[in-house]
């Protein structure tokens, strides 16, 4: 808990490391406010078989590495504008025709 570091008194806050993955459990609407929902999360770890299966499947379906892989993932999930922005940035930084051909492919 990092309660003593919070900008808002009385809040209970927890700091997680980057790339922390949770499994979504029960989702319920709060009784006090119909616009708020409570989501129960379970943290996963490197030994989680379902997470390993999912990660391996994504790696099989999406080729490339680094930012190119991120662009492929964006295309796969339908985020075409973000993928285009990413690829345009990659093209700006490409130093060889081979790099540009790889990005255009």
N, C-alpha and C positions, 0 to 999 in steps of 0.2 A: 504494500500500500504506500502511496505517496501523498497521503492526506495533508501532511505539513507543507508540501510544496505547491498545493493547489491555490489558484488565484481566487477561488470561490470557497469561502468558509463553509464547513459542514458537508462538503462533498466527499464521498469516498471514491478515490481514484486508484486504479491499478495501471502500472506501466508494463507493456508487453514489448518483447523484442521485435525487430523487423521480421516480416514474413511469417508471423505466427498464424497458424491455421486452426480454425475451430470447426467443429461439427455443430450444425444448428439442430437443437432439440425441440422442445415444446415452445410454441409461440402463443401467447394469450394476451387479450386486450385487458388493460387495467380497468378496475371497477371505478376508480376515482376520476379518470379522464379517458373518454372513449377515443381520443386522438393519440393516446400513448399505448405502446405495446411492450410487453415483457418477453424477451427472447432468452431462453436458456441455452447456453453454449457449453460445449465440452472441448477442451483443448486437445489437440492431437500431438503425436510425437513422431520421430523418425521411424519408429517400429510399427506404426499404424498400417495394417495390411490394405485397408480400403484406400487410404491416401497414397500408398505406394503404387497400387494398381492404377488409380486415376492419373498420377504423375507419369507413369510409364506409358499409359495410353495417349496422353497429350503429347509426350515426346515422340511417339510413333506417328501421330497424325500431323504434327507441325514440324516441318524440317527447318534447318538453319540453326543459327546460334546467336546469342546476344540480342541486339535490337532487331535484327532481321526476324528472329523467332517471335519477338513481341509483335511485330507487324503482321506476321502470319496469323497469330492468335487473334489480333484485332479484326482481321478480315474474316476469320472463321466465325466470330461471334457477332458479326454485322456492324462493327464500329468502323465503317468505311472512311469517314472524314478524318478520324484520328489516325488511321493507318496511312492515309495519304499524307498527312502532316509529318508523320514519322519518316516515311520513305523520302519525302522531299528533303528533310533534314539530313538523312543518310546520304542522299545524292550530293548535297552541298559539301559534305565532308569526304566524299569519295575521291581518292587521289589518282586512281588508274582506271583505264577502260575496263579492265577485268572486274574491278570493284563495282563500277556502274552497271556492267552487264549482269552481275550477280543480283544487284538490287532491282533492276528492271525485270529480271526473270521472276 
